[in-house]
Amino acid sequence: MKSIKMLPFLLLTLFLFSCGKLATTSEDKKSVDEVLKFYGGYVETMKGVQTLNGTSSDFFEVQIKDSKLINNQPQRAISNAANIAFIVFQNQKPGVYDVVKTKLLLADGASFTKSFTQKELQEVKDIYPEIDKINSFLMNKDYHGMLEMFDPKFKPKEEVAKETLSGMDSQLGAITKIQFQGFEFIEDSNLGPIILIREVGQRKQLFPFINLAFDRKTKKLLNIEFP
């Protein structure tokens, strides 16, 4: 994948109640470092306690601007925000923050804000081994193994899938790398509640998108799309 230049960043901490609890931790710094490695740009963070409907939650918020990757993909704001939250979640100790917030400050002056609960982020983490399996099957051209991961109701015919994927490999080059780039929770009229995983593959000098749709209840694969 193309390297992304990291720019200086500022780490802010919002002290609301307990200074000891809200002090910047090594995990907080690691989270910011990993976000910058992925996106570049300029990052600010704050954390504290929010109360909603009488329930208090610890939160960690990341604000990012001047990221070329994010600014070049305004249509993928939701998945980029989710990816940043997931990077933070993976680099924290379990159960530290109830909510991770992401705010994208875009080049045109617009902003996009999204919050993710610990439960939602854990749901994606739990399905991550399945994503790795599918990516391995795609890169190794193991079409049968990939098809076995589908929900039986949505499983394509093997000859059709093999012909389609082989044709793409011949035309664009084989997939050599796949990078996770976020997710969306969607209520699909045909598929029901799904987790849509956003990825980017590498084929020679091309970086086409890959979408994986999983059933949120069964965690079975419902669809693979190459938009």
Disulfide bonds with the S-S distance in Angstrom:
none
